Amino acid sequence: MTLLLEYREKIKKFYRMNSVVILPVLKFLIAFLSLNGVNTMLGYMPKLDNLAIVLIASLGCSFLPAGILVFLCMVFSMAHMYALSLEVAIVGASLFLILFLMLLRLCPKDSYVVVITPLLFALKMPYIVPIAVGLIGNPISAISVACGVLIYYILSTITGCAPTIRTMGENDLVERIRYLLESLVGNRSMAVVAVTFAVTVVVVYLIRRMSIEHAWTIAIIAGTMTNLVLLLIGDLIYDIKLSMLGAIFGSALAILAAKIIEFFRFCVDYSRTEKVQFEDDEYYYYVKAVPKMNVAASAKTVKRINTQSGGVMGTVRRETELSRERSAEQGREAVQTGSRRQNAENAVKKMAGKLPERAERREKTGAGARMTSGGAGYGASNRTVTTERTARPSEKSQTMQNVHSSRGVTVGSNQMSEDADDYEELF
């Protein structure tokens, strides 16, 4: 149910946002089907039975009030009647004028009901009209439904009488009018269906206005049963040749259409009904509040990956380039770190190699000085000390090299030069 409510809210939102386009399109379709239906049912004037004329008239009706469509349908019908016979045109004009004036006086807002009713009769789905109009209309709408039924039966009666009228002579003016009027008055199906549909509209309206739970559902079922019962009674009394299978199938379609209308117009939650009582200086108030079923349409969160031109592929390319740059930078850092370590190792090795040479040069210098000052024995002992001193710095440099290698410390050339100076001061 929640999913259906979400779809309902989406449809309503779509209609509100695009009603400027949707309404003219719907008006165009209704006008096109109605005018084309008149041409198909009558079709006695070939010049008017033209697709281009129907399209132009339908386009005009899509931006004009509903009364213009009713007037154009009557004009098309009158033109076909005149092509059939002048007497038929006179009778048709008189009947249409009465109906048109009655509609303008009593229910001017229900013009589309008058047009849609004959259209649904032609589509073999007339039982939808009284149930739907009773749900969304008022009791006065019963007159509009009855007028639509009369217009359909008038056109169908003229179509049935056309072959006989054509065989009559040109001087039989009175006979043609009499024959047509007798056919209309003797058409008992027209009267039974018109009265049945009008009563059904009133019954549905009265029940769906009651303050009872599931009023609309009860009104739909009661209206359908009223419609079928009255039609059966009319068939038994006047022998209108009602098709029971068609009536049952049409009533099922009417219930389905009515439930769709109820879903969009009167979808309430009776489990959360509240009753409120309060008063003022003049009245006591007893209020029954039934909340509607409303579910907010799920909003989709759209994350913009790219705000510039290029789309998703451009974003992927930029991400790839950034990853390549990061990889190259890491590679350069690794190379620089490796080169620093290599330079440190080379400096330590070089320093370790130079220390014995410096020690030997100092030893030689000291030995010469000692030889000059005298004493071969002192020189011999001094050589022994020199040898020990030469060995100790080598061992100490090797130890320092191992310590720096194990700890992974990067030693710069300046630091190595300072260490070398320290070793020189020891000797």
NUZATI-153527 format. One record per residue (C-alpha): x, y, z; residue number from 1; residue in one letter. Coordinates in Angstrom, 1 decimal. Example, Ala and Ser with C-alpha at 12.3 -4.5 7.8 and 13.67 -1.06 7.14 Angstrom:
2
     east    north       up     k   r
     12.3     -4.5      7.8     1   A
     13.7     -1.1      7.1     2   S
//
This chain:
427
     east    north       up     k   r
      0.0      0.0      0.0     1   M
      2.9      2.3      0.8     2   T
      4.3      1.8     -2.7     3   L
      0.9      2.7     -4.3     4   L
      0.7      5.8     -2.2     5   L
      4.1      6.9     -3.3     6   E
      3.1      6.4     -6.9     7   Y
      0.0      8.4     -6.3     8   R
      2.0     11.3     -4.9     9   E
      4.4     11.1     -7.9    10   K
      1.5     11.2    -10.3    11   I
     -0.1     14.1     -8.5    12   K
      3.2     16.0     -8.5    13   K
      3.7     15.3    -12.2    14   F
      0.3     16.5    -12.9    15   Y
      0.8     19.7    -10.9    16   R
      4.1     20.5    -12.6    17   M
      2.8     19.7    -16.1    18   N
     -0.9     20.6    -15.9    19   S
     -0.4     23.4    -18.5    20   V
      0.4     20.7    -21.1    21   V
     -1.7     17.8    -19.8    22   I
     -5.0     19.6    -19.8    23   L
     -4.9     20.8    -23.4    24   P
     -3.8     17.3    -24.5    25   V
     -6.7     15.7    -22.7    26   L
     -9.1     18.2    -24.2    27   K
     -7.7     17.6    -27.6    28   F
     -8.2     13.8    -27.3    29   L
    -11.8     14.2    -26.0    30   I
    -12.7     16.6    -28.8    31   A
    -11.1     14.4    -31.5    32   F
    -12.8     11.3    -30.3    33   L
    -16.1     13.0    -30.0    34   S
    -16.1     14.7    -33.3    35   L
    -14.8     11.7    -35.1    36   N
    -17.5      9.6    -33.3    37   G
    -20.2     11.9    -34.7    38   V
    -18.8     11.6    -38.2    39   N
    -18.6      7.8    -37.8    40   T
    -22.2      7.5    -36.5    41   M
    -23.8      9.8    -39.0    42   L
    -21.4     10.5    -41.9    43   G
    -24.0     11.9    -44.3    44   Y
    -21.9     14.9    -45.3    45   M
    -18.7     13.6    -47.0    46   P
    -17.1     17.1    -47.0    47   K
    -17.4     17.3    -43.2    48   L
    -16.1     13.8    -42.6    49   D
    -12.5     14.9    -43.2    50   N
     -9.6     14.2    -40.9    51   L
     -8.1     17.7    -41.4    52   A
    -11.3     19.5    -40.3    53   I
    -11.6     17.3    -37.3    54   V
     -8.0     18.0    -36.3    55   L
     -8.4     21.7    -36.7    56   I
    -11.6     21.7    -34.6    57   A
    -10.0     19.6    -31.9    58   S
     -7.0     21.9    -31.7    59   L
     -9.4     24.8    -31.2    60   G
    -11.3     23.0    -28.5    61   C
     -8.1     22.2    -26.6    62   S
     -7.7     25.9    -25.6    63   F
    -11.4     26.8    -25.4    64   L
    -14.1     26.2    -22.7    65   P
    -16.0     22.9    -22.6    66   A
    -19.2     24.5    -23.8    67   G
    -17.5     25.2    -27.2    68   I
    -17.0     21.4    -27.7    69   L
    -20.7     20.7    -27.0    70   V
    -21.7     23.4    -29.5    71   F
    -19.3     22.0    -32.2    72   L
    -20.6     18.5    -31.7    73   C
    -24.2     19.8    -32.2    74   M
    -23.1     21.7    -35.3    75   V
    -21.4     18.6    -36.8    76   F
    -24.6     16.6    -36.0    77   S
    -26.8     19.2    -37.5    78   M
    -24.7     19.3    -40.7    79   A
    -25.0     15.6    -41.2    80   H
    -28.8     15.7    -40.4    81   M
    -29.3     18.4    -43.0    82   Y
    -27.4     16.3    -45.6    83   A
    -29.8     13.5    -44.8    84   L
    -33.0     15.5    -44.8    85   S
    -34.3     19.0    -43.9    86   L
    -37.0     17.5    -41.7    87   E
    -34.5     15.6    -39.7    88   V
    -32.4     18.7    -39.3    89   A
    -35.4     20.6    -38.0    90   I
    -36.3     17.9    -35.4    91   V
    -32.7     17.5    -34.4    92   G
    -32.2     21.3    -34.0    93   A
    -35.3     21.6    -31.8    94   S
    -34.2     18.8    -29.5    95   L
    -30.6     20.0    -29.3    96   F
    -31.7     23.5    -28.6    97   L
    -33.8     22.4    -25.6    98   I
    -31.0     20.3    -24.2    99   L
    -28.4     23.0    -24.7   100   F
    -30.4     25.6    -23.0   101   L
    -31.2     23.3    -20.1   102   M
    -27.5     22.5    -19.7   103   L
    -26.5     26.2    -19.7   104   L
    -29.1     27.0    -17.2   105   R
    -28.7     24.1    -14.7   106   L
    -25.3     22.6    -15.0   107   C
    -22.9     24.6    -17.2   108   P
    -19.8     23.0    -15.6   109   K
    -20.7     19.5    -16.7   110   D
    -20.3     20.0    -20.4   111   S
    -17.7     17.2    -20.7   112   Y
    -20.1     14.8    -19.1   113   V
    -22.6     15.4    -21.9   114   V
    -19.8     14.7    -24.4   115   V
    -18.2     11.7    -22.7   116   I
    -21.5      9.8    -22.1   117   T
    -22.3      9.2    -25.8   118   P
    -18.6      8.4    -26.4   119   L
    -18.6      5.7    -23.7   120   L
    -21.9      4.4    -25.1   121   F
    -20.2      4.0    -28.5   122   A
    -17.3      2.2    -26.7   123   L
    -19.8     -0.2    -25.0   124   K
    -18.8      1.1    -21.5   125   M
    -21.7      3.3    -20.5   126   P
    -22.0      2.0    -16.9   127   Y
    -18.9      3.9    -15.8   128   I
    -20.6      7.2    -16.2   129   V
    -23.3      7.3    -13.4   130   P
    -20.9      5.8    -10.8   131   I
    -18.0      8.1    -11.6   132   A
    -20.2     11.2    -11.8   133   V
    -21.9     10.4     -8.5   134   G
    -18.5     10.2     -6.8   135   L
    -17.0     13.4     -8.2   136   I
    -20.2     15.4     -9.0   137   G
    -23.4     16.6     -7.3   138   N
    -27.1     15.7     -7.7   139   P
    -27.5     18.3    -10.5   140   I
    -25.0     16.3    -12.5   141   S
    -27.7     13.7    -13.0   142   A
    -29.3     16.1    -15.6   143   I
    -26.0     16.2    -17.5   144   S
    -25.8     12.4    -17.6   145   V
    -29.5     12.1    -18.7   146   A
    -28.8     14.7    -21.5   147   C
    -25.8     12.7    -22.7   148   G
    -27.9      9.5    -22.8   149   V
    -30.6     11.4    -24.8   150   L
    -28.1     12.7    -27.3   151   I
    -26.7      9.2    -27.9   152   Y
    -30.2      7.7    -28.4   153   Y
    -31.2     10.6    -30.7   154   I
    -28.2     10.0    -32.9   155   L
    -28.7      6.3    -33.0   156   S
    -32.4      6.6    -33.7   157   T
    -31.7      9.0    -36.7   158   I
    -29.2      6.5    -38.0   159   T
    -31.7      3.7    -37.7   160   G
    -34.4      5.8    -39.4   161   C
    -32.2      7.1    -42.2   162   A
    -32.9      4.3    -44.8   163   P
    -36.7      4.7    -44.4   164   T
    -36.5      8.5    -44.6   165   I
    -34.5      8.4    -47.8   166   R
    -37.1      6.2    -49.5   167   T
    -39.9      8.7    -48.8   168   M
    -40.8     11.3    -51.5   169   G
    -39.8     14.9    -51.4   170   E
    -43.4     16.0    -50.7   171   N
    -43.8     13.9    -47.6   172   D
    -42.5     16.6    -45.2   173   L
    -45.0     15.9    -42.5   174   V
    -44.7     12.2    -42.8   175   E
    -40.9     12.3    -42.3   176   R
    -41.3     14.5    -39.1   177   I
    -44.0     12.2    -37.8   178   R
    -42.0      9.1    -38.4   179   Y
    -39.0     10.5    -36.7   180   L
    -40.9     11.7    -33.7   181   L
    -42.7      8.4    -33.3   182   E
    -39.4      6.6    -33.4   183   S
    -37.9      8.8    -30.7   184   L
    -40.9      8.7    -28.4   185   V
    -41.3      4.9    -29.0   186   G
    -37.7      4.3    -28.0   187   N
    -38.3      3.1    -24.5   188   R
    -34.7      2.1    -24.0   189   S
    -33.8      5.8    -24.1   190   M
    -36.2      6.7    -21.3   191   A
    -35.3      3.7    -19.1   192   V
    -31.5      4.2    -19.4   193   V
    -31.7      8.0    -18.8   194   A
    -33.9      7.6    -15.7   195   V
    -31.7      4.7    -14.4   196   T
    -28.5      6.6    -14.8   197   F
    -29.9      9.8    -13.2   198   A
    -31.2      7.8    -10.2   199   V
    -27.8      6.0     -9.8   200   T
    -26.0      9.3     -9.8   201   V
    -28.2     10.6     -6.9   202   V
    -27.9      7.4     -4.9   203   V
    -24.1      7.3     -5.2   204   V
    -23.8     11.0     -4.2   205   Y
    -26.1     10.7     -1.1   206   L
    -24.3      7.6      0.2   207   I
    -20.8      8.8     -0.3   208   R
    -21.6     12.0      1.6   209   R
    -22.6     10.1      4.7   210   M
    -20.4     10.2      7.8   211   S
    -19.9      6.4      7.9   212   I
    -16.8      4.3      7.5   213   E
    -16.0      3.2      4.0   214   H
    -18.8      5.5      2.6   215   A
    -17.3      5.6     -0.9   216   W
    -17.0      1.9     -1.2   217   T
    -20.5      1.4      0.0   218   I
    -21.7      4.1     -2.4   219   A
    -19.9      2.3     -5.3   220   I
    -21.5     -1.0     -4.5   221   I
    -24.9      0.4     -3.9   222   A
    -24.8      2.5     -7.1   223   G
    -23.8     -0.5     -9.1   224   T
    -26.6     -2.7     -7.6   225   M
    -29.1      0.1     -8.1   226   T
    -28.1      0.5    -11.7   227   N
    -28.4     -3.2    -12.5   228   L
    -31.7     -3.6    -10.6   229   V
    -33.4     -0.6    -12.4   230   L
    -32.2     -1.8    -15.8   231   L
    -33.6     -5.3    -15.1   232   L
    -36.9     -3.9    -14.0   233   I
    -37.1     -1.8    -17.1   234   G
    -36.2     -4.7    -19.3   235   D
    -39.0     -6.8    -17.7   236   L
    -41.6     -4.0    -18.0   237   I
    -40.7     -2.4    -21.4   238   Y
    -38.6     -5.2    -23.0   239   D
    -35.6     -3.0    -23.8   240   I
    -33.6     -6.1    -24.8   241   K
    -30.9     -5.6    -22.2   242   L
    -27.8     -7.8    -22.5   243   S
    -27.1     -9.3    -19.1   244   M
    -23.6    -10.3    -19.9   245   L
    -22.8     -6.8    -21.2   246   G
    -24.4     -5.3    -18.1   247   A
    -22.4     -7.4    -15.7   248   I
    -19.1     -6.9    -17.5   249   F
    -19.8     -3.1    -17.7   250   G
    -20.6     -3.0    -14.0   251   S
    -17.3     -4.7    -13.2   252   A
    -15.5     -2.0    -15.2   253   L
    -17.5      0.7    -13.5   254   A
    -16.4     -0.6    -10.1   255   I
    -12.8     -0.7    -11.1   256   L
    -12.9      2.8    -12.5   257   A
    -14.7      4.0     -9.4   258   A
    -12.0      2.5     -7.1   259   K
     -9.3      4.2     -9.0   260   I
    -11.2      7.5     -8.6   261   I
    -11.6      6.8     -4.8   262   E
     -7.9      6.1     -4.5   263   F
     -7.0      9.5     -5.9   264   F
     -9.8     11.5     -4.4   265   R
    -10.8      9.9     -1.1   266   F
     -8.1      7.6      0.3   267   C
     -8.4      7.8      4.1   268   V
     -7.3      5.8      7.1   269   D
    -10.3      4.9      9.3   270   Y
     -8.1      3.3     11.9   271   S
     -7.0      6.8     13.0   272   R
    -10.5      8.3     13.2   273   T
    -10.9     11.0     15.8   274   E
    -14.1     12.5     17.3   275   K
    -14.0     15.9     18.8   276   V
    -16.8     17.7     20.8   277   Q
    -16.8     21.4     21.7   278   F
    -19.2     24.3     22.0   279   E
    -19.6     28.0     21.8   280   D
    -22.2     30.5     23.0   281   D
    -24.8     29.3     20.4   282   E
    -24.0     25.7     19.3   283   Y
    -22.6     22.3     20.4   284   Y
    -20.3     20.8     17.8   285   Y
    -19.6     17.1     17.2   286   Y
    -16.8     16.6     14.8   287   V
    -15.6     13.4     13.3   288   K
    -12.1     13.7     11.7   289   A
    -10.7     11.0      9.4   290   V
     -7.1     11.5      8.3   291   P
     -6.1     11.0      4.7   292   K
     -3.4      8.5      3.7   293   M
     -0.5     10.6      2.6   294   N
      3.0      9.3      2.0   295   V
      5.7     11.7      0.9   296   A
      7.3     10.7     -2.4   297   A
     10.8      9.3     -1.9   298   S
     13.3     11.9     -2.9   299   A
     16.4     10.7     -4.7   300   K
     19.8     12.1     -3.6   301   T
     21.9     12.7     -6.6   302   V
     25.7     13.0     -5.9   303   K
     27.4     15.1     -8.5   304   R
     30.7     13.3     -9.4   305   I
     31.8     15.9    -11.9   306   N
     30.9     19.6    -11.9   307   T
     32.9     20.3    -15.1   308   Q
     32.6     19.1    -18.6   309   S
     33.8     15.6    -19.4   310   G
     31.3     13.5    -17.4   311   G
     32.2     10.3    -15.7   312   V
     35.0      9.4    -18.1   313   M
     36.7     12.7    -17.5   314   G
     36.6     12.1    -13.7   315   T
     38.1      8.6    -14.2   316   V
     40.9     10.0    -16.3   317   R
     41.7     12.7    -13.7   318   R
     41.7     10.1    -10.9   319   E
     44.1      7.9    -12.9   320   T
     46.4     10.9    -13.5   321   E
     46.4     11.7     -9.8   322   L
     47.2      8.1     -8.9   323   S
     50.1      8.1    -11.4   324   R
     51.5     11.4    -10.0   325   E
     51.3     10.0     -6.5   326   R
     53.1      6.8     -7.6   327   S
     55.8      8.8     -9.4   328   A
     56.3     11.1     -6.3   329   E
     56.6      8.0     -4.1   330   Q
     59.1      6.6     -6.5   331   G
     61.2      9.8     -6.5   332   R
     61.1      9.9     -2.7   333   E
     62.3      6.2     -2.6   334   A
     65.1      7.0     -5.0   335   V
     66.2     10.0     -3.0   336   Q
     66.1      8.1      0.2   337   T
     68.2      5.3     -1.4   338   G
     70.7      7.7     -2.7   339   S
     71.0      9.4      0.7   340   R
     71.7      6.0      2.3   341   R
     74.2      5.1     -0.4   342   Q
     76.0      8.4      0.1   343   N
     76.1      7.9      3.9   344   A
     77.5      4.4      3.5   345   E
     80.1      5.6      1.0   346   N
     81.1      8.5      3.3   347   A
     81.5      6.1      6.3   348   V
     83.6      3.7      4.2   349   K
     85.7      6.6      2.9   350   K
     86.3      7.9      6.4   351   M
     87.2      4.5      7.7   352   A
     89.7      4.1      4.9   353   G
     91.3      7.5      5.5   354   K
     91.7      7.2      9.2   355   L
     94.6      4.6      9.1   356   P
     96.5      6.8      6.5   357   E
     96.2      9.9      8.7   358   R
     97.2      7.9     11.7   359   A
    100.2      6.5      9.8   360   E
    101.3     10.0      8.6   361   R
    101.1     11.3     12.2   362   R
    103.0      8.3     13.4   363   E
    105.7      8.9     10.9   364   K
    105.9     12.6     11.8   365   T
    106.0     11.7     15.5   366   G
    108.6      9.0     14.9   367   A
    110.9     11.4     13.0   368   G
    110.6     13.9     15.8   369   A
    111.4     11.3     18.4   370   R
    114.3     10.0     16.4   371   M
    115.6     13.5     16.2   372   T
    115.2     14.1     19.9   373   S
    116.9     10.7     20.3   374   G
    116.3      7.2     21.3   375   G
    115.8      4.2     19.1   376   A
    114.1      2.3     21.9   377   G
    111.6      5.0     22.3   378   Y
    110.9      4.9     18.6   379   G
    110.3      1.1     18.7   380   A
    107.9      1.5     21.6   381   S
    106.2      4.3     19.8   382   N
    105.7      2.2     16.8   383   R
    104.0     -0.4     18.9   384   T
    101.7      2.2     20.3   385   V
    101.0      3.6     16.8   386   T
    100.0      0.1     15.6   387   T
     97.5     -0.2     18.4   388   E
     96.2      3.3     17.8   389   R
     95.9      2.5     14.1   390   T
     93.8     -0.6     14.9   391   A
     91.5      1.0     17.3   392   R
     90.1      3.7     15.0   393   P
     89.5      1.1     12.3   394   S
     87.5     -1.1     14.7   395   E
     85.6      1.9     16.0   396   K
     84.7      3.1     12.5   397   S
     83.6     -0.3     11.6   398   Q
     81.4     -0.4     14.7   399   T
     79.9      3.0     13.9   400   M
     79.2      1.9     10.4   401   Q
     77.3     -1.2     11.7   402   N
     75.3      0.9     14.1   403   V
     74.3      3.4     11.4   404   H
     73.4      0.6      9.0   405   S
     71.2     -1.3     11.5   406   S
     69.2      1.8     12.6   407   R
     68.7      3.0      9.0   408   G
     69.8      6.5      9.9   409   V
     70.5      8.8      6.9   410   T
     73.7     10.6      7.5   411   V
     74.5     13.7      5.5   412   G
     77.9     14.6      4.1   413   S
     78.2     17.5      6.7   414   N
     77.6     15.1      9.6   415   Q
     80.2     12.7      8.2   416   M
     82.7     15.4      7.9   417   S
     82.1     16.4     11.6   418   E
     82.6     12.8     12.6   419   D
     85.8     12.6     10.7   420   A
     87.1     15.8     12.5   421   D
     86.3     14.1     15.8   422   D
     88.3     11.1     14.9   423   Y
     91.2     13.3     13.9   424   E
     91.1     15.1     17.2   425   E
     91.4     11.7     19.0   426   L
     94.7     11.0     17.3   427   F
//
